[in-house]
């Protein structure tokens, strides 16, 4: 999700903001991102990209396939934590 075009990312955020997945955690994360200023959002997303770079390693990728939540939901949950830390 962090490597798609800005337009597609915005579309995904809009649809995620109404989601009930993960007991509303996905919608909450999407709404936080949607309400974040552009310059701040850019920094947060860059930090998320750096933190999630391990997912490109094959072994980590295989482990992630075994998780109940999809990678997209996991990324959104990680972004929630990043926003809490900021």
N, C-alpha and C positions, 0 to 999 in steps of 0.2 A: 504494500500500500504506500510505502514511503518512496517508491521509485516510479510511480505513475505520474502522468501529466497533472499540472495544477488544476485543470478543469475537471478531470476525472476524480481527483482527490476531493474537490469541493462537492461533486455529485455524491460521492460515497459518504462524506460527512453529513450531508443533508439527509440521506436515507438512514444512516446510522443514528441520527439524532432522534428518530422516532422508533427505534428498535427496542424490543423487550428482552433481547438476548442477555444472558449473564445477569439476570435480575435487574435489568436497567443500567448496568455498569457501562455498557457500550454506548447507550444514549447519553449518559452523563458525561462520558469522556468526549463524545462528539460535540456536545453543547459547550463544554469548556473550551475546546479548540475553536469552535465557531465564534466564541465571544472574546478570543484573544486577539490583541492588536497584531497587525501584519509583521512589524519588525520583531516583536517578541516571539511570535509564532515561528518565524524563520529560524531563530536561534534554538527554540525548543525542538523543532523537527530535525535540525542538524544534529543536536545532541542525541535524539532518539535514533537517528541513522547510525551514528557512531556506536551507540550502545548495542544496537541490534546487528551489527556487522558480523557477529559470531554466527548468526543464523545462516550465513552463506557457506559455512563450513559443512561438509557433507555429514559428518558424524552428528553434529548438532541438529542438522536438518532431519536426519533419520529419527532422532529422539523426539523432535517436535511433531513428527507425524503420528506418534503414539499418544499425544495429548488429546484430552476430550475436546478442549476448545480449539478452534481453528487458529492458524497463525494470525489472521487478521484480527480476531478478537484478542489474542494475546498482545499484539502490538498496541491496540487501543487501551488495554489494561495497563501496560507499561507506560503509555503516555499519561494516564491518570496519575500514576506515581510521580512522573516527571513534573507534572503541573503542581502536585502537592509539595514537592521539594522546592519549587521556585518561589 
